[in-house]
Amino acid sequence: MRRVVLVRESYADPPSLGTALARVTLQGVASGLLPETFRLSRPPRIVAFGSRDRVSPGFGQAIAAASDAGFSPVQRLAGGQAAAFHEGTVAFSWAIPDRSPREGMRTRFQVVSAVIADALRSLGVDARVGPVPGEYCPGHFSVNARGRRKLMGVGQRVVAGGAHLGGVLVVTGSDVVRAALLPVYEALGLAWDPASAGSIEDEVTGISWAAAEAAIVSALSTRFELEEGTLPAETIGLAQRLAPQYALLP
């Protein structure tokens, strides 16, 4: 089994620190200085914008809309479009060493989607892989409930020597996601169906954030040899210095 270091520390201050940590961890893993690392965290309220959002004429207005809704606007490491994170979501960040990272992009997407889908099924959700009509930040490897509500989105970035998969699983508060993204997508001029945004709680009542995290860890452990760990102080320090680069000001 492949060894993966599991990190369960949340770094929420400043809100852009998560993106900076993903970048620094990816660089460390790709260069061989860090082992393969899978980080699970409880994020602050942020709207993470992708590269496609930044070329929209309404980008500035969208940043302001996120801020007005009480969400810190930040840049995401991978591509894609705006996604909302909050305290009722599980954020994941997976840095993987790979000498030919582009060749394995689809396989990595398939693996992480299967992990999340298996975790959700263990909680009683009819989880399926694939987009649902009208979903926000649409992707072929989203995980949904019953083919109707998006629960998880994932993006990927590759660099020389490695790849990073990052995403968000909504445990509770689908209404919070909708409230954040409605004005943001309107500003960006993007059509989506708010009813397509769901949460685990919408499907199975009484599910806690801790139960969702535990289910993900259990699903991972069937595929990888997990070793609980922490990020090195040097990694955290570098990310703290880089974090302002990923903050977006309205």
Secondary structure as GFF3:
##gff-version 3
##sequence-region A 1 250
A	DSSP	beta_strand	2	7	.	.	.	ID=ss1
A	DSSP	alpha_helix	17	30	.	.	.	ID=ss2
A	DSSP	beta_strand	37	41	.	.	.	ID=ss3
A	DSSP	beta_strand	46	49	.	.	.	ID=ss4
A	DSSP	alpha_helix	51	54	.	.	.	ID=ss5
A	DSSP	alpha_helix	59	68	.	.	.	ID=ss6
A	DSSP	beta_strand	72	75	.	.	.	ID=ss7
A	DSSP	beta_strand	83	85	.	.	.	ID=ss8
A	DSSP	beta_strand	89	97	.	.	.	ID=ss9
A	DSSP	three_ten_helix	101	104	.	.	.	ID=ss10
A	DSSP	alpha_helix	105	122	.	.	.	ID=ss11
A	DSSP	beta_strand	127	129	.	.	.	ID=ss12
A	DSSP	beta_strand	143	145	.	.	.	ID=ss13
A	DSSP	beta_strand	149	159	.	.	.	ID=ss14
A	DSSP	beta_strand	162	170	.	.	.	ID=ss15
A	DSSP	alpha_helix	174	188	.	.	.	ID=ss16
A	DSSP	three_ten_helix	194	196	.	.	.	ID=ss17
A	DSSP	alpha_helix	200	203	.	.	.	ID=ss18
A	DSSP	alpha_helix	209	221	.	.	.	ID=ss19
A	DSSP	beta_strand	224	229	.	.	.	ID=ss20
A	DSSP	alpha_helix	233	242	.	.	.	ID=ss21
A	DSSP	three_ten_helix	243	246	.	.	.	ID=ss22
###
